[in-house]
Amino acid sequence: MERSQKPSLFEIFLRHEAITPRALLAVAVSCLAVFMALYHLMVAYFGQPPGMVHRSIFLTFLFLLIFSLFPLGRKSWADEINAYFFVDLLLILLSVGIEAYLLYDIDAWQLRWYNPTPADTVAGTLAILLVLEASRRTVGWGMVGVTAFFVIHAVFSRYFPGVLKAPPMPWVQLVDVLFSDHGIFSLPIEVMASLILLFLTFSALLIRSGAGAFFIDLAYSITGRMAGGPAKTAVISSALFGTLSGSAVANVVTTGSFTIPLMKSVGYSPVTAGAVEAVASTGGNYMPPVMGAVAFIMAQYLGIPYIDVCFYALVPALLYYAAIMMMVHFEAKRQGLKPLAKEALPSFGHTLLWGGHLLLAVIALTIFLVFGYTSMMAAFWGILVLFLLSFVRPETRLTPVAFLSAFEEASRAALTVGMACACAGVIMGSLYSSGLGMKITNIIVRAAGGRLWLTLIYVMLLSLLLGMGMPTTGVYLTLVTVVIPALVEMGVLPIAAHMFCFYYGVISCITPPVCVASFAGAAIAGASAMKTGIEATKLGIASYIIPFMFVYNPSMLMIGPAAEVVWAALTGLCGTVFLAAGTVGWLYRRASFPERALMIVAALCLIKPGIITDAIGFVLIGLAVFIQKTWGYPARLDEHIWGAVTLRPLREMFHKG
């Protein structure tokens, strides 16, 4: 069992035999990234500087790394230095200059709020432009376009039609809001600077210790002898790895490079193999404890402990993966795929003995959170426990190179999420200035006519639309201000409203036409990108229904009496199993079209909360099982019941006529 990670800049530098300018640039950037993670680790233990100081330092770290690692006019930092290098150098100098301007007399700068000097306006304007440019390089044009729209609206709102028309905000005043803790330095960047980078560091160290290979081998040893074992390996390993990476695409690339070839080798088509990995990897954003970094931000908005968010998310996440497992199981049965030979599989006992101690670090982190440690201190002690546990075995030992490389990788992983948070701050500040946020909420409520189900559909479509090409964190932070208040106004529990938007922001990764996780899976599988996206949508069909389940039945979020929670989980599980069976067309044997329709209707009855619908659902399940057990394929249901009632008499009438 070997650890195989992409080499860090630090490792690349060590491999150079000759010291070149590019090698020196690599080690300089690597040192900056390591120092960024180390600074935040020290802050977690010794205490933070004042809020604005800490957030501005974090943002400056982001600027310096982005303008170094994502250069203008070159594909990567390793390309030959050209004239654009000096543009990047200018942006780096501007980033440092703005930070120096803030720190020179930050107390006086904060006291000048709503009464800025020309220098404040210039510094703020440059900071906003740097945020947009850094976001363009890391997140993409989608996030930049959305952010720019809200900024332009705030300034030129009197020229917008209809409900978008509002009194304009002068640029000087808008910059004063955006360049403050009501804008760029608001809650999203605060959570990113205080919490998320620490957990990214924990994840990077865990992966560097060999946890990625351990999770894959552990899943492989459990599922390899089952029908469709490699696909089930992809589901379990992606769930485990996804809790660490927090990125659907990164998860696909990491675990998919191993599981997709395995799936193809046992008979899965390239399209199915890529789709299974994409859906399984996307679900990692739902699985506690990390949840793609959104859990930390959600906890701050809701004013609840982070561990509570993980608690609420557990049942929906387990239902998501149960649905995928049953989808791949029924698909394997339908295609007649055989289990792998026992000799080709790793031993469960040996695998657990090799890397089981790494799981203790995750357990320790959870224990710290449960026993009331702050998220910062829990992350700090979790990192320390992981470092010590890595020395249990020589293969998992964190050497100085591996340790520094993990710090570098954590800082690099923070770049995209960090810039999404900065853009979200700009959007929130613009909405605060223009009042557009309240208008959008009122528009959604009025358009739905007070009907919750229609409001949920509108919010679902908006979440999927915003999620196309944008990171999950950016989608969620945009929706927090724009549409989540509409759901709360309709009577939805705040945690359910936040989780609803979060789920659909994540699902956009597998939803055509812009389904980045599906595209990544298709690239590894050598399949059609759009066909893989469509297949992923089919495999992930339950994920489009689960958010409606916990909005209408908060027991799915483990809110309420224990008996109701258990019943909601049970009916939800049965519903997702039969939804998978009806979608694939297999339960005990190949299902006819009426049988599939029967199973899907039964599933929807169980998914909808209510004693009557649950009773109807279980009756229909019993009928579906009875039919599957009684009538053998290829005899079809329409020949026994449906045909006897309608089709056969119609045929006889046609022939007689």
N, C-alpha and C positions, 0 to 999 in steps of 0.2 A: 504494500500500500504506500504509494508515493505521493508526496505533495507536489502539485504542479500549478504554480501561479505564474501569471504574466510578470516578467521581471520588472522591478521598480527602477527608477532612474538611478538610484544609489547602486543597485546591482549592475546596471549597464555600465556605470562609471568604473566599477571594480573590474569589469571584463576588458576595459580598454588597456591596451599595452602602451599606447602613446598618449600623452596629455595634449589634447587639442582644445581649441576654443569651445567647440561644441561639448566636449566632455566636461570642461570646467563649468559651462552653463548648466549642464545636467546636474552636476553635484551642487551647484548653488541653488537651483530650484528645489532639488531634493532636500537640502538642508532647511530651506524655508518651509517646506511642507511638514517636515519632521518637527521643526520648532513650533509651528502652528498647533499641531496636535499636543505637543509637550506643554505648551503654554496653557491650553485649556485643561489638561490633566492637572497641572499645578493649581490652577484657579479653582478646580473642583474641590481640592483638599484645603487650600489655604484661604479661600474666599475670593469673591469677585471684586474687581475695581468698581467704581460707580457705574450705574447702568449704561449711560450714554458712552462712557469711555470704553467699556467692554465691547459693546455692540459695534462701535466705530472701528475698533482694532480688528475685530473679526471681519468686518466688511473690507477693510484694507488688505488683510491677508487674502481674501477671495480675489480682489482685483489684481494683486501682484501675481498670484498663481495663474489666474486665467489669462492675463496678457502675456505670460511667459509660456504656458503650455498650449494655448490656442492662438498661435501667432497669425497675424494678418498676411495674406498673400503667400502663405506656405501651408503645406499639408500638415506639418507637425514641427515641433521645436527642433527636431534632428535635421531638418533640411538646411541647405546652404543659406547663410545670412544674406539678405538682400536689402533693397532700399526700404521696404516695409518694416524692417527691424527697427528703424528709427521712429516710426509711428508708434510701434508698441512701446518703445523706450519712453517716448513722450507721455503715453498714457500711464505708464508705471510712475513716472515722475509726478504727474498730476495727482495720482492716487495718494502718493506719499505727501505731496504738498497740501492737499485738502485735509488729510489726517493731522498734519502738523498745525494747520490753521485751527482746527477744532480743539486740539489738546492744549494749544498755547494759552487760551483762557476760556475753558469750556463753560465755566459758571456764568461769565458775562454773556457768552453766546446764548445760553439757555434763557437768561433774563431778558434778552432782546426779542423774544418770541412775539410776533405781531408788530414788531417795530424794528425790522431788519435794516442793517446798513447795506450800502451797495456791495461791499465785499462779501457779506453774507449771501446776497442774491447770486453773485458770480460763483461762489463756492458751491452753493446749492444747485445751481443750474448745471455746473460741471459734474457734480455727483450724480444727478439724474441721468445725464448723458452717458456717464461711465456705467451706470447700472444697466441701461438699455444696450450698450455695446457689449458688455460682458455677458448679458443674457442672450444676446444674439449668437455669441460664440459658443455658449454652453447649452442653453435650453432650446434655442431656435427662434425662427421668425414668428411662430404662432404666439408665443408668450409676449414677444416685443410688440406685435400688432395689437393684442388685447390691451396691454398696458398703455400704449400710445393713444389708443382710442379714448380711454377714460381721461387721460391728461388733456388731450385736445378738446374733449367735450367740456371739461371744467373751464377752459379758457374761452372757448367760442360757443358756449351753450345757447346764446341768444340766436344763433343762426341755425340751430337744429329744429326740425319740425315736431309738431304735436307734443306728446308727453315728454319728449326729450328736451324741450325748450325750457330754459331756466336763466336766472340772472347770472352773468358771467363772473368769473373770479379773476381779478388782475394777476398777471404772471408773478409779480413780486410777492403778493400774498400767497399764491399757490405754492411757490417755491418754499416759502417760509413754513408752510404746513408739511410739504413733502419731505423737506430736509430737516425732519424732527422725529420725535417718538410718536407722532401721529401719522407718519409716512414710512420712509425707508427704514427707520430704526424702531418700528412698532413691534407688536407682539410676535409676528412670524420670525423676524431676524433675532429677536430676543431668545426665543425657544431654540432656534438653530444654534446660536452662540453658546447657550447655557447647557443644553441637554443633548441635542442630536449628534453633535460631533463626538461626544464622549461614547455614545452607543455605537457609532460608526467605528470608533477606535476599538471597542470591545469586539465587534464583529470581524474587523480586519485581523486582529490578533488571533481570534478563534480559527479563522480560515487559514492563516499562516501556520498555525500549529498542526494542521492536517485535518481539521474537522470536516472540510468539504468532501475529501476522499472517504472519510469515516462514515458520513451520512449516506453517501451513495452506496458504499459496500454494505452498510447495515440494511438499507432498503432492499438491495439486491439479494441479500441472504434471506430476507423475510419473504419476498414475493417471487423469487426466481422460479420456484417449482409450481407456481400457479399459472392458470391459463392467462396468456397475455402478460407474463411476468415482467418483461422489460418496460412495458407501458406503466404497470403498477409501480415499478421501481422509479420511473420518472415522476409519478405523482407524489410518492412518499419523499424521495430525495429533494424534489423541488419545494415541497412544503417545509422541510427542515432547512434547506439552504436559503429559501426565500425569506425566512425570518431573520436571516443574517444580512443578506444583501440589500433587501428593500427595493430592488429594481427588477421589474419583470424581464427586461431585455438582458440585463447582466445575468440573471438567473438562467435564462434560456441558453445564453452563450456558454455559461460555465457547466451546468449539468447536461445541457443538450448535446454538447460535443461527445458525451459518453453514452447517453441514453438513446438518442435518435438513431445512431448506427445499430445499436442493439435491437431496437424495435423493428427496423428494416430487415435485420438478419433473420427474424423469426416469422416474417410474412406481412408485417404492416406496410401499407403503401407509404411512399414518401410524404404525401399530403397528410395522412392520418398521423404519422410519426411526428411531423413538425407541429401539427395542431395539438396533439396530446401534450407535448412539452410546453407549448405556448400557454395553454390553459392552466396546466399545473404550476408553471412558473409565475403566472399572473396572480394566482391565489396566495402566493407568499406574502403579498401586501396585506392580506386579511389576517394572517396567522400571527397571534401573539408570540413572543413579546415585542418585536420591533415594529411590525406593521408598516413598513415603508416610511418610517419617521413621522407619519401623520398622527400616530397615537399621542405623541408628546405635544404636538400643537393642539390637537383636539382637547386634551386634558386641560390645557391652559385656557382655551376658550370657554369650556364648560365649568371651569373652576373646581375640578375634581382630581383626585390623585391619578397618576398615570396607570397604576395597577388596576384601577377600576375600569378604565377604558379597555384594557386587555381582558378583564373579566366579562364585560359586556360583549366583546367581539368573539368570544370563544365558540359558542354554539353555532352562530352563522358560519364561522370559518370551518368548523368540523363538518357541517352540512355541505358546504361547498366541496370539500375534498371527498366526502362520502359519495356525492353525486358523480364526481369525476371517476372515482374508483369503480362505481357500478357501470358507468358508461363504457369504460375500457374493458371491464369484465364481460359485459354482454356483447360488445363488439368482438372480443376474442372468441367467445363461444359461437357467435354467428359465422365468423370466418373459419372456425375449426382450427385455431392456432394451438399448437402443442406447447406444454411447459418445457423449460430447458433441462438438460441433463444435470443431475446433482453434482457431478464431477466438475462442471463448468462454473459452479457457484462458490462464492466465499462462504466460509463457515460462520454461522451466526455467533457461536460462542467465541471463536477466535477473534472475530471482528469486534465484538463487545469488549473482550479482554484487551485488545489493542488500543481502542480509543474511547472506552467507556468513561475514563476519567475526565475527558473533555466535556462530557455532559454535566459533570458535577459543577463546572464553572457556570453553566446556564442556570442550573438549579440554585446555586449560591446567589446569583444575581436576582433571581425571582424571590428568594427568601428575604434578601435585604429589602426588596420593595414591599413585600407583604408585611414585614415587621416594622414598617413605618420610616425607614430611611428615606431621605430625599432622593429624587432621581439622580442628582449629581453625585451624591455620596455612594449610592448603590452602584452606579457605574464605575466609580473610582475603585471601590473595594472588589467589584466583580473583575475588573482588569487585573488587580493585584492577585486575586485568587487564581485566575486563569494563568497568569505568568508563573506562579509557583507550581500549579498542577502540570504545566507543560513539561516540567523536568521529571515527571514520573517515568516517562519512557524516552530513550534517546531519539526515537523517530519524531516525537512531537515537541522536542525541546526548542524553545525560542532562542535561537542564537542572536548575537548582537545585530547581525545583518538582517535576519528575519524580523527582529523587533523594530528596527528602524524602518525597514521596508513597510511594515504594517502601519506605522505612524504616517508614512508618506501616503499610502493608499487610502487611509481614512480621510486625510485632508483632501485628496483628489476626489474622493467620493462625495465630499461635502460641496463641491463647486456647483454642480447642477442644482441641487436642492437649495443651496444657499442663495443662488441668484433667483430662483423661483420665489423664495421668501422675500427677497428684496423687491422684486417686481410686485408681489402681492401687497407689500407695504405701500408702494406707489399707487396701486389701484385703490386701496382702502383710503388713502389720503385724498385722492381725487374724488371718490364717492362722498367722503365726508365734506368736502368743499362744495360740491355741486348739488348734493342732496339726491343724486340719481338713484342711490341704493334703495331708498324708501319708495321711489317711484316705480322701480322695477318690481319690488315686492307687491305693490298695489296692483300693477298691471297683471301679474301672474294670478293673484287672487281674483281679480275681476274677470279675467279671461276664463278662468275655471268655473265661474259662477258659484263659488262657494262649495264646489264638489271636490272632496279630498282626492278621490281616485284620479280625476282629471288633472288636478294640481300635481300629483305625483308623476303622472305621465309627462307633463310639461317639464318638470324638473329633471326627470330621467333623460329626456331628449337633449335638454340643455347641457347636462353633465356629460353625456356621450359626445356632444358636439365640441365642447370645450376641451375634452380629453384627447381629441385627435391631435397627436404630435406633441402634446404638452405633458410634462411629468405630473404624476398623481398629486404631489404636494401643491404644485401650482394650480391645478384644477380645484382642489379642495379649498385652498385659500381664496380663490376667486369666488367660489360659491358661498363661502361663509358670509360674505357681505351682501351678495346679490340675491340669492334665492333661499338660503336656509331660514332667514326671518319669515319668509312666506309660509313655509311649512309649520314653523312654530306658531304663527298667527292662526293657522288652521287647526291648532290643537294637538299637533304631533309632539311627542316628548322630545326635548332638545337632543338627547343622546341618539334617539332614533332618527331625527332629522339630519344630524351630522353624519351618522353612519350611512344613511341612505345616499347622500351626495357622494360620500367617500367611495362607496361600493361602485357606483356607476362611473365615477372618474377612473377607477381602476379597470373596470370592464372594457373601457374604451381601448385598452391595449390589445384586445382580441376582436374588436368590433370593426368590420370593414366600413368605409374604404381605407382609413388610416389606422391600421392595427399593427403597431410597431413590434409587439411581441410575436405575433403570427408571422410577420415578415422575417424576423430573426430566425424563427424555427424553420421557415421555408428555405432560407439561405443555407442552413446547415443540412437540411434533408435533401436539397436539390429538387425542390418542388415548386409548383406555381404559387406565387405569393398570395394572389387573390383567392385561389381555391383553398389554400391553407387557412386563410382568414375565415372563409365561409364554414369550413369544417370545424374550426375552433369555436365559432359561434354556436354551432350545433352541439358540440361536446360540452360547452359551457352554458347550455340553455338554463340550467337551474340557477346560475348566478344572476340571471336577469329577473328571477322571481323572488329570490331570497329577500332582497330589500323590502319588497311589498309585505312579505311575511312578518318582519319584525316591526314595521310601522303599524300594521293592523293588530299585531299581537306582541306587545312588548315582553311577554314571557320568553320569547325567543332570545331576548337580550338578558335573560336571567333576572328579570324584574318582576317581583310578585311572589306569591306563595310557592314553596318548593314543589307541591303537587302540580300546580299549573305549569311551572317551568319544565318538569319532567314530561308532562303530557304534550306540551308544545314541541319539545325536542323529539319525542317519539313519533308524533304525527308528521312532523316535518321530515324526519328521516324516512318514514314509510312513503311519504309523498315524493321525495327526491328519488328513491329507489324505483318506484313505478313510473315516474316521469322519464328516468333513464331507460327503463325497459321499453316503454312506449315509443321513445324517440329512436332507439336503435332497432327495435323490432324483434326482441328476443327476451324471453323469460326462462322457460324450461325448454323451449324449442322456438323455431322461427314463428313469428306472430303474423297473422293476416292483418289487413288494414282495419277491419272492425275491431279486432282484438287490441290493436295498438291504440285505436281511438278510445276504447273502454279503459285501458290502463292510464291514458293521459287524463281522461275525465276524472278517474278515481284519484289520481295524484293531485289535480287541482282542487278537488273537494277536501283532501286532507291538508293541503297547503293553506287553504282559507280557514281562518279560525272560526270556531263555532261547533257546538255539540251536534247539531243537525247535519252540517256538512261533513263532520268527522264520521258520523254514523253512516251516511250515504257512501263516503269514501271507502270505509272498511267493507261494506256490503259489496261494492263494485270490485274491490280487491279480491274478495272471496270468489266472486263470479269469474273474474279473470283467471285466477289460479285453477278453479274447477274446469274451466274450458281448456286451459293449457294442458292440464293433466288428463282430461277425458278424451278430447279429440286429437288424434295424432296428425302431424303434418305429413303429406301435403293436403289432407282433407281440410277444407277451409270453413270458417264460421259461416260465411255467406251461403254455403251449401247445406248447412244444418238448420240454421234458424232464419238468417236474413233472406237466403234464397227461397226457403219454404214459404215465407210470408209475402215476398215481393217479386224477386227475380224470376222464379220458376213459373208462377202463374202468368207473368207478363210474356215470357217466352212462348208458353203454350197458346196464349191469345194471339200472339204474332203469327205463329205457324198455322193456327186454324184460320186466321183471317186471310 
